Structures are given as structure tokens and as C-alpha cells.
Amino acid sequence: MRCSTFSIFLRTLTTQCQAALSKIKSLFFYDDEWLTADDGRQTTGGGDYPVLLFCLYALVLPLSLHAARIVMVMIGVYALICLFRFRQKILITSRLSLLFIAFFLIHFLALLYTDDLSAGVWELAEKACLFIFPFAIFTAPMPSRETHRRVLFAFVVGCLISALICFISSLINYHRIGAVSWLSYSWLSEVMGFKPVYLSLYLCFTFFTVIHWLITDWKKYSFLIKISGIIALLFCSYMIIMLGARLVSVTFLLLLFASFLIWMKQKKQLLLGLVVMSLLMLTLWSLMSSFFVTRTRMNKIIGKQRINYEHNFFINVNDPRGQIWESCFEAISPMPMWGYGIGTDIDNILMSIYKTKAYQVAIDIEADAHNQYLETLLKTGLPGCLILLATLLIPLYLSWRRKAYLYTLFLLLLMLPMLTETILEAPHGLMFYAFFNSLLIRTSIETV
């Protein structure tokens, strides 16, 4: 009797485990249904393709750069295995895939005229994601919208966990030390290895992803999911403001207000939208004015600078970006059309100009170009800068035309902060751009 009961238990347990494994596989791997495009045609590709790796990368990117690099290598290796095993063909007919890969190739060509080959090879290895992700994503079977949603959900979860760790750490430091500065700016983000601008950028994309889901499928969600989504939006908003990344914050607010007004206009309630937007702006400005660091950083945007205040050791009131950009243009004028090359110490070239012009603040902080477009122009010349603009402007046009508004917001969140930050020179910005730009154009816009 006992043996019979135990045997039944084992069979039941085995059945349950098989069902669980089957469900996990259906969540993270393509099946035959997912290989069917919207127009009914079957896409190329053989066997399963690891959505799990895409989801895992999206999850760990906000949590650990080292783990994200490991997953990135796994994605590249698996893409090569699938290419040879299933004879998947690279989508050479997709101009966009070629365009994205061309941005990596222009960096590869920049090795031919670099002043420091070893440094150039190291920088090229850092930019390998510009090739790996377009190659892996564009050679994959056509993913479904559900796949796209799962990858974004993994990123949202990773961002919220990372932000929550930062928030809790800042509260602990605040209660331990008593300095309100621990609640904002770099003190808020450094525990997870972020500069404020990149954590703020991730949270902006998280905010727009969540609000896009809520607006699109509001009626389908349960009450608990709706409340969780609203709490996530409020938490992201608080963190974005407290991080004090100026242009990212301003970009976030502009995109939020513009999107809200467009939505209200479509509902023929533009006047109500203007009233609500005005109240929201006053609330946000009051919140920013309540904290010293965010107040000071925002005052610099509108030209209201404070000179004599305590703790001025951690805020540079005299923003040197104007002097930096002037020096960049001076460095551009004698350079060849193809730039100075990657690995070349652009900072040393700029530093010599700073010293010649006696720009002391720029010298003290050893400033880089503080503009991604200028940085790319200095390294890869006019061809590299034009390709960078093409990888942003062409998808921007296509996403707006085809009403892929989440992708439009993603591109604008990158393009505007690139005016004051070298987003693609930092791993957090580069790996974010390379993965999601390829993923979103593959899943949001039909390849052209």
C-alpha cells in the first residue's frame, strides 16, 4: 500500500515538474506560433531561440555591468551557434541592420589611424555590443509582441530593484549621518555603480514603458496590477527628480507633458489637460525646490546660480560646458575628415586647448567633450557622426510614422541628453543603446 502511494506521488510530482518545465520553455523560448509574422508568413530560422538570454540581459543590466557583459557574450555565442547549426541567414536585406552594424565597423576602421593601437583595441572591445546585439537580434526569428513585452518587463523589474536598493541605502546613510545630500544626486545612485544621468535615463524609460502598458491595456489588468503600476510610476518620478540629472530630467518632463497633451487632445479634452499639466508642473517644481542639491542644479538651467552657500565642494556652480564645446570645435578644425581615431586620447587634445585658453574649471575636472555627437565626430570623423545620426533619426521617423510611440520616446530620451553627455562612452549608456535600439526596431517596426 505504501509503495503504491509513493509511486502515485512520484508520478504526480514528475507530471507537475514536466508541466512546469514546459511552461518555463514557453515563456522564454520561441515556438512555432512565435515564428509567424503578423501578415501570416513564416519567418526564417530553425529551432528555439533564447528569449531567456534577452530577458536575463535586460534584467541584470541595471543591476550589474559585469553580469550584463557575461550575458552579452552568451548571446553572441548562441547567435553564432544558431547561425551555423540552423543555417540562419543574416538579414542582409534589412538596411537598418546594416546601418547599426556599420556604426561598429566605422569604429573598427578608426583603428587604422589611431595613435595608440592597444588603447584602440581595448575601446573597440568595449564597443563590441554595437555589433553583437544587431547581429543576434536581426538574425533571430521574428519575435512576437509578447516576447517584446517580456524583455521590457525584465528590464522594468531590474530597474525598480536597482532604484529601490539605492533608495533604501540613501535613507540608511541619511539617518546615520544626518546630511540631506545623501537623498539625492550621486549619493543616491553610487551604491549600484551608477552615475546619476544613467540611472535617471533607465528610470525614464521604465516610467514610459509602464505608463504605455497601463494606457494600452488598462481594462485587462486587475486592480492589484493597476495599483502596482501607479506606485511604480510615482517611485520612478521621485527618483528621477532626486537624481538631479538636469537635461535628462528636463527631457523627461517635456516628453511627459507633450505626450499627455497629445493624449488629451485625442480625447478632445485639451483644456483640462493644460490645467492638469500646470498643476503637475507646480507640484514637481515645489518638490525639486525642497531639496538643496536638486534646487541648485535646476537653478543652473535657468541661469539663477548660487555662489555663496555651504557644501559648495560637491557642486560646480560655474558650468564649463560652453568652454568645453568651444574647445571641441577648435580641436575639430585641424583634424582629418575621418577623425583622430579611437584609442587616441581626445581628452589630452582638449586638455592642451583648455590650458592654452586658461579654462581652469575644465582643467580641474579633466572634462571630456560632454556631447556625444562632438565626441563621435572627434574620434570617427564626419562618416561616424553621420552614421550615428542615421541610427537615431531614421528610426525616429519610422517609429513616429508607424505609431511605435514607446520607441519614439526611447530615441528622444537618448538624443536630447547626448547634447550634454557622452552617453555612448560609458558602459551603462552604450549597452543600453545597443541592445534596446536593435530590439525595439526589430519588434516595433517591420524591417525595411
C-alpha positions as MATLAB code, in Angstrom:
seq = 'MRCSTFSIFLRTLTTQCQAALSKIKSLFFYDDEWLTADDGRQTTGGGDYPVLLFCLYALVLPLSLHAARIVMVMIGVYALICLFRFRQKILITSRLSLLFIAFFLIHFLALLYTDDLSAGVWELAEKACLFIFPFAIFTAPMPSRETHRRVLFAFVVGCLISALICFISSLINYHRIGAVSWLSYSWLSEVMGFKPVYLSLYLCFTFFTVIHWLITDWKKYSFLIKISGIIALLFCSYMIIMLGARLVSVTFLLLLFASFLIWMKQKKQLLLGLVVMSLLMLTLWSLMSSFFVTRTRMNKIIGKQRINYEHNFFINVNDPRGQIWESCFEAISPMPMWGYGIGTDIDNILMSIYKTKAYQVAIDIEADAHNQYLETLLKTGLPGCLILLATLLIPLYLSWRRKAYLYTLFLLLLMLPMLTETILEAPHGLMFYAFFNSLLIRTSIETV';
ca = [
       0.000    0.000    0.000;
       2.803    2.362    0.921;
       4.709    1.512   -2.298;
       1.599    2.208   -4.364;
       1.026    5.564   -2.638;
       4.692    6.507   -3.084;
       4.557    5.516   -6.767;
       1.486    7.684   -7.329;
       3.230   10.565   -5.565;
       6.310   10.220   -7.797;
       4.213   10.118  -10.974;
       2.273   13.177   -9.863;
       5.483   15.018   -8.996;
       7.061   14.092  -12.336;
       3.989   15.285  -14.222;
       3.991   18.576  -12.342;
       7.722   19.113  -12.996;
       7.273   18.391  -16.701;
       4.371   20.840  -16.875;
       6.437   23.484  -15.054;
       9.400   22.998  -17.398;
       7.117   23.178  -20.405;
       5.648   26.423  -19.118;
       9.094   27.912  -18.493;
      10.153   26.930  -22.003;
       7.033   28.540  -23.470;
       7.795   31.720  -21.551;
      11.380   32.129  -22.687;
      11.793   30.286  -25.990;
      10.215   30.756  -29.376;
       7.772   28.118  -30.522;
       6.132   27.596  -33.888;
       3.437   30.164  -33.154;
       6.006   32.827  -32.390;
       7.690   32.246  -35.740;
       4.610   33.542  -37.534;
       4.691   37.177  -38.561;
       1.667   39.489  -38.447;
       0.971   39.005  -42.145;
       0.771   35.226  -41.754;
       4.090   34.342  -43.419;
       6.580   32.080  -41.667;
       9.881   33.746  -40.871;
      13.245   32.071  -41.381;
      15.074   30.385  -38.553;
      15.288   26.943  -37.084;
      14.571   25.643  -33.618;
      14.245   27.577  -30.406;
      15.887   30.926  -29.898;
      16.733   32.050  -26.348;
      14.363   34.755  -25.292;
      15.661   33.781  -21.863;
      19.034   35.357  -22.664;
      17.406   38.584  -23.829;
      15.269   38.711  -20.685;
      18.254   37.886  -18.486;
      20.340   40.637  -20.070;
      17.543   43.183  -19.660;
      17.164   42.141  -16.017;
      20.833   42.320  -14.998;
      21.820   45.434  -16.964;
      20.550   47.820  -14.241;
      21.950   45.543  -11.513;
      25.459   44.544  -12.573;
      27.549   45.542  -15.587;
      29.803   42.515  -15.127;
      26.841   40.140  -15.267;
      25.422   42.023  -18.271;
      28.724   41.607  -20.149;
      28.717   37.863  -19.455;
      25.149   37.516  -20.758;
      26.057   39.648  -23.790;
      28.863   37.229  -24.674;
      26.448   34.302  -24.224;
      24.010   35.973  -26.617;
      26.751   36.435  -29.211;
      27.965   32.858  -28.889;
      24.442   31.447  -29.121;
      23.735   33.575  -32.209;
      26.832   32.106  -33.894;
      25.820   28.562  -32.941;
      22.328   29.084  -34.356;
      23.783   30.626  -37.491;
      25.838   27.522  -38.284;
      23.575   24.874  -36.777;
      20.301   26.020  -38.314;
      21.840   27.881  -41.245;
      20.002   31.039  -40.334;
      20.719   33.802  -42.799;
      21.790   37.257  -41.765;
      19.131   39.701  -42.847;
      21.293   41.471  -45.406;
      18.116   42.773  -46.992;
      17.478   44.841  -43.859;
      19.090   48.201  -44.365;
      18.593   49.042  -40.729;
      20.583   46.017  -39.553;
      23.406   47.017  -41.877;
      23.196   50.585  -40.629;
      23.513   49.540  -36.982;
      26.440   47.220  -37.716;
      28.083   49.956  -39.824;
      28.358   52.082  -36.688;
      30.563   49.386  -35.171;
      32.555   48.942  -38.389;
      33.366   52.654  -38.538;
      34.957   52.281  -35.102;
      36.877   49.261  -36.376;
      38.199   51.292  -39.318;
      39.221   54.047  -36.894;
      41.892   51.641  -35.587;
      43.813   52.121  -38.846;
      44.841   55.660  -37.951;
      44.854   55.675  -34.163;
      47.846   56.990  -32.213;
      47.535   54.229  -29.612;
      46.679   50.811  -31.059;
      46.459   48.966  -27.723;
      44.076   51.563  -26.287;
      42.113   51.467  -29.542;
      41.708   47.685  -29.395;
      40.513   47.957  -25.799;
      37.975   50.635  -26.740;
      36.801   48.557  -29.696;
      36.242   45.604  -27.340;
      34.124   47.878  -25.133;
      32.037   48.764  -28.187;
      31.578   45.133  -29.271;
      27.936   45.354  -28.179;
      27.338   47.624  -31.195;
      27.902   44.519  -33.330;
      26.728   41.674  -31.066;
      23.192   42.916  -30.427;
      22.241   43.879  -34.009;
      23.759   40.601  -35.222;
      21.954   38.466  -32.617;
      18.605   40.266  -32.801;
      18.397   40.663  -36.571;
      19.341   37.028  -37.218;
      16.755   35.756  -34.729;
      13.316   34.569  -35.818;
      10.755   37.351  -35.924;
       9.781   37.826  -32.259;
       6.180   38.360  -31.245;
       4.859   41.345  -29.341;
       4.591   39.137  -26.273;
       8.322   38.435  -26.478;
       8.988   42.145  -26.742;
       6.844   42.739  -23.663;
       8.637   40.057  -21.632;
      12.052   41.538  -22.336;
      10.821   45.000  -21.362;
       9.200   43.589  -18.235;
      12.535   42.066  -17.188;
      14.204   45.462  -17.652;
      11.489   47.230  -15.644;
      11.919   44.752  -12.787;
      15.706   45.164  -12.838;
      15.443   48.969  -12.802;
      12.953   49.023   -9.946;
      15.110   46.658   -7.863;
      18.211   48.759   -8.518;
      16.385   52.005   -7.711;
      14.887   50.505   -4.558;
      18.348   49.453   -3.335;
      19.621   52.984   -3.977;
      16.643   54.494   -2.168;
      16.998   52.270    0.903;
      20.752   52.851    1.031;
      20.265   56.614    0.859;
      17.766   56.513    3.742;
      20.190   54.483    5.852;
      23.017   56.952    5.171;
      20.737   59.895    5.852;
      19.728   58.551    9.260;
      23.311   57.577   10.059;
      24.985   60.849    9.009;
      22.110   63.333    9.040;
      23.078   65.071    5.768;
      20.132   65.592    3.420;
      22.525   65.444    0.435;
      22.560   61.642    0.811;
      19.000   61.593   -0.545;
      19.944   62.954   -3.956;
      22.367   63.116   -6.883;
      25.427   60.818   -6.902;
      24.970   59.844   -3.239;
      21.654   58.321   -4.259;
      22.982   56.271   -7.207;
      26.560   55.349   -6.352;
      25.683   52.256   -4.302;
      24.736   50.474   -7.566;
      27.700   51.879   -9.502;
      25.613   54.377  -11.484;
      26.276   57.950  -12.390;
      23.035   59.886  -11.801;
      22.461   60.536  -15.503;
      22.355   56.831  -16.420;
      20.138   55.631  -13.581;
      17.846   58.558  -14.350;
      17.840   57.571  -18.037;
      16.934   53.959  -17.186;
      14.132   55.081  -14.891;
      12.720   57.443  -17.513;
      12.432   54.563  -19.960;
      10.950   52.396  -17.205;
       8.364   55.110  -16.470;
       7.267   55.412  -20.096;
       7.177   51.630  -20.533;
       4.892   51.162  -17.513;
       2.600   54.037  -18.424;
       2.403   52.733  -22.009;
       1.263   49.352  -20.715;
      -1.287   50.883  -18.345;
      -2.828   53.096  -21.015;
      -2.856   50.345  -23.653;
      -4.324   47.524  -21.532;
      -5.960   49.319  -18.594;
      -9.195   47.334  -18.836;
      -7.385   43.993  -18.937;
      -5.399   44.495  -15.740;
      -6.560   43.557  -12.270;
      -6.899   46.148   -9.529;
      -3.671   44.956   -7.890;
      -1.659   45.333  -11.098;
      -3.070   48.825  -11.665;
      -2.109   49.931   -8.145;
       1.365   48.382   -8.524;
       1.846   50.213  -11.812;
       0.805   53.567  -10.321;
       3.152   53.081   -7.351;
       5.992   52.233   -9.768;
       5.286   55.442  -11.726;
       5.343   57.592   -8.583;
       8.546   55.940   -7.353;
      10.275   56.435  -10.720;
       9.208   60.089  -10.790;
      10.600   60.686   -7.304;
      13.916   59.024   -8.138;
      14.306   60.897  -11.439;
      13.818   64.231   -9.698;
      16.092   63.409   -6.765;
      18.888   62.151   -9.008;
      19.130   65.683  -10.397;
      20.452   64.805  -13.878;
      19.456   68.110  -15.381;
      18.938   67.525  -19.094;
      17.540   64.021  -18.534;
      15.046   65.453  -16.026;
      14.070   68.281  -18.364;
      13.749   65.832  -21.275;
      11.598   63.549  -19.150;
       9.265   66.383  -18.158;
       8.993   67.732  -21.695;
       8.201   64.299  -23.137;
       5.755   63.548  -20.334;
       3.852   66.812  -20.766;
       3.893   66.633  -24.579;
       2.637   63.026  -24.538;
      -0.065   63.905  -22.032;
      -1.295   66.889  -24.064;
      -1.350   64.850  -27.281;
      -3.337   62.147  -25.498;
      -5.800   64.678  -24.050;
      -6.171   66.353  -27.430;
      -7.086   62.998  -28.971;
      -9.771   62.699  -26.301;
     -10.866   66.287  -27.086;
     -10.061   67.470  -23.567;
      -7.084   69.719  -24.286;
      -8.177   72.470  -21.872;
      -8.447   70.006  -19.000;
      -5.040   68.635  -19.992;
      -3.480   72.102  -19.785;
      -4.919   72.643  -16.290;
      -3.718   69.260  -15.051;
      -0.299   69.802  -16.617;
       0.065   73.199  -14.936;
      -0.785   71.737  -11.534;
       1.668   68.880  -12.089;
       4.446   71.287  -13.081;
       3.913   73.335   -9.906;
       3.989   70.167   -7.796;
       7.205   68.912   -9.374;
       8.917   72.294   -9.104;
       7.945   72.518   -5.446;
       9.406   69.072   -4.841;
      12.662   69.990   -6.586;
      12.877   73.267   -4.646;
      12.538   71.407   -1.346;
      15.983   69.799   -1.641;
      19.253   71.671   -1.778;
      21.060   69.664   -4.447;
      18.163   69.433   -6.913;
      17.272   73.094   -6.343;
      20.823   74.226   -7.046;
      21.228   72.071  -10.141;
      17.916   73.196  -11.614;
      18.735   76.839  -10.864;
      21.762   76.497  -13.134;
      19.479   75.645  -16.057;
      17.519   78.875  -15.765;
      20.621   80.948  -15.025;
      19.861   81.521  -11.350;
      23.172   80.495   -9.820;
      24.089   80.485   -6.166;
      27.659   81.413   -5.331;
      27.857   81.593   -1.558;
      26.365   78.567    0.092;
      27.524   75.771    2.307;
      28.757   72.432    0.972;
      29.825   74.019   -2.332;
      32.571   71.409   -2.552;
      30.263   68.960   -4.300;
      28.535   71.255   -6.828;
      30.382   73.095   -9.556;
      28.327   76.263   -9.956;
      30.177   77.594  -12.980;
      29.168   75.064  -15.610;
      32.062   74.869  -18.085;
      30.236   73.197  -20.975;
      30.337   76.309  -23.154;
      34.130   76.453  -22.815;
      34.371   72.698  -23.424;
      32.345   72.837  -26.639;
      34.324   75.833  -27.875;
      37.494   73.785  -27.318;
      35.949   70.820  -29.170;
      35.278   72.923  -32.243;
      38.832   74.217  -32.097;
      40.072   70.605  -31.979;
      37.845   69.658  -34.920;
      39.152   72.331  -37.302;
      42.666   70.839  -37.861;
      41.619   67.176  -37.745;
      41.221   64.999  -40.874;
      37.737   64.263  -42.162;
      37.879   60.746  -40.663;
      38.712   61.983  -37.156;
      41.572   61.277  -34.772;
      40.767   57.577  -34.367;
      39.588   55.512  -31.403;
      42.157   54.956  -28.687;
      43.579   58.402  -29.358;
      43.483   60.379  -26.146;
      40.940   63.016  -27.117;
      40.963   64.263  -23.530;
      44.671   65.184  -23.843;
      43.956   67.111  -27.048;
      41.179   69.007  -25.282;
      43.297   69.488  -22.176;
      46.011   71.245  -24.173;
      43.379   73.628  -25.532;
      41.982   74.218  -22.029;
      45.459   75.142  -20.807;
      46.073   77.432  -23.776;
      42.798   79.241  -23.120;
      43.188   79.083  -19.313;
      39.862   77.332  -18.773;
      40.629   76.396  -15.184;
      37.337   74.715  -14.340;
      37.595   72.408  -17.370;
      41.203   71.629  -16.411;
      40.283   70.824  -12.815;
      37.553   68.342  -13.742;
      39.505   66.926  -16.726;
      36.413   67.359  -18.859;
      35.630   65.262  -21.918;
      33.571   66.602  -24.837;
      30.303   66.479  -22.823;
      28.483   65.960  -26.113;
      28.181   62.560  -27.786;
      27.906   63.999  -31.280;
      31.104   66.009  -30.887;
      32.878   63.062  -29.252;
      31.948   60.782  -32.159;
      32.982   63.468  -34.634;
      36.392   63.781  -32.968;
      37.005   60.019  -32.927;
      35.474   58.755  -36.172;
      35.109   61.959  -38.128;
      32.223   63.030  -40.303;
      31.338   59.487  -41.515;
      30.960   58.198  -37.936;
      28.897   61.176  -36.848;
      26.569   60.837  -39.847;
      26.065   57.114  -39.174;
      25.289   57.838  -35.512;
      22.707   60.423  -36.549;
      21.244   57.964  -39.055;
      20.846   55.238  -36.388;
      18.793   57.722  -34.388;
      16.924   59.887  -36.899;
      15.795   57.176  -39.349;
      14.271   55.004  -36.586;
      12.769   58.159  -35.047;
      10.982   58.951  -38.301;
       9.844   55.336  -38.803;
       8.651   54.926  -35.224;
       6.569   58.093  -35.379;
       5.166   57.235  -38.790;
       4.191   53.718  -37.702;
       2.918   54.838  -34.299;
       5.515   52.908  -32.284;
       5.434   55.659  -29.683;
       7.372   53.843  -26.967;
      10.279   53.508  -29.393;
       9.920   57.207  -30.272;
      10.205   58.128  -26.592;
      13.232   55.849  -26.179;
      15.054   57.576  -29.040;
      14.259   61.070  -27.769;
      15.403   60.075  -24.276;
      18.782   59.266  -25.827;
      19.116   62.005  -28.434;
      18.499   65.007  -26.200;
      20.801   64.053  -23.273;
      23.509   63.283  -25.850;
      23.730   67.042  -26.315;
      25.389   67.416  -22.902;
      26.658   63.897  -22.110;
      28.882   61.365  -23.864;
      26.280   58.639  -23.390;
      27.968   56.063  -25.626;
      31.365   56.415  -23.958;
      30.081   54.947  -20.678;
      29.172   51.234  -20.422;
      25.747   51.926  -18.888;
      24.790   54.179  -21.798;
      26.459   52.183  -24.576;
      24.987   48.797  -23.640;
      21.546   50.335  -23.092;
      21.605   52.000  -26.520;
      22.993   48.990  -28.418;
      20.510   46.461  -27.028;
      17.255   48.383  -26.944;
      17.761   50.275  -30.184;
      18.148   46.955  -32.024;
      15.409   45.178  -30.058;
      12.799   47.910  -30.378;
      13.280   48.472  -34.079;
      13.104   44.703  -34.655;
       9.935   44.271  -32.610;
       8.222   47.631  -33.137;
       8.948   48.318  -36.801;
       8.894   45.882  -39.690;
      12.368   45.558  -41.199;
      12.874   47.593  -44.317;
];
